[in-house]
Amino acid sequence: MRPPAHQIVEDLLERTGSAITDRNFDRFAECVCMPLLVETFEGRLRIDSEASMRDWFNRNVDFYDIIGVTDMQRRCVSASYRSDTMIVSAYESRLVQHGHRLEREPCMVYTEIRLVAGRWGVWFAQYAIADSDVHNRVLVQASAHERSGDAAHSHDAGPGPGV
């Protein structure tokens, strides 16, 4: 019997949240399938290498440090199996600074999670951050490597083959 979709999502939220607050890229990467497609009101970004993923992770953790985030309160609002190997979910995320919520609205995040090689991982995340254009841009900002060569247009592409 397969575990409830909600349980898988909550586990991923816990693991990614602690990886972000601990600045532990390897633990975070265990929860992601590549290519990863990230989308906000400011656009979309396709991440399809470990180097790009590490750069994206570090930029986002640095942004949280700059705005004073010490923790995140995230809770699954909805989760269901789309197939035996895909879960769709929505969760609410609130940013916390030393035990107090930051003066920002919570954001909603829609995710698609795939089972690949016996491991569940996020491969699509759509963030609805209504009160911070800067946060939206940080999430979809390409690294210098992604802005050069053929990768410059990778953020416009959808999921890759087999995704």
Buried (B, 14 or more C-beta within 10 A) or exposed (E): EEEEBBEBBBBBBEBBBBBBBEBBBEBBBBBBBBBBBBBBBBBBBBBBBEEBBBBBBEEBBEBBEEBEBBBBEBEBBEBEBEEEEBBBBBBEBBBBBEEEEBEBBBBBBBBBBBBBEEEBBBBBBBBBBEEBEEBBBBBBBBBEEBEEEEBEEBBEEEBEEEB
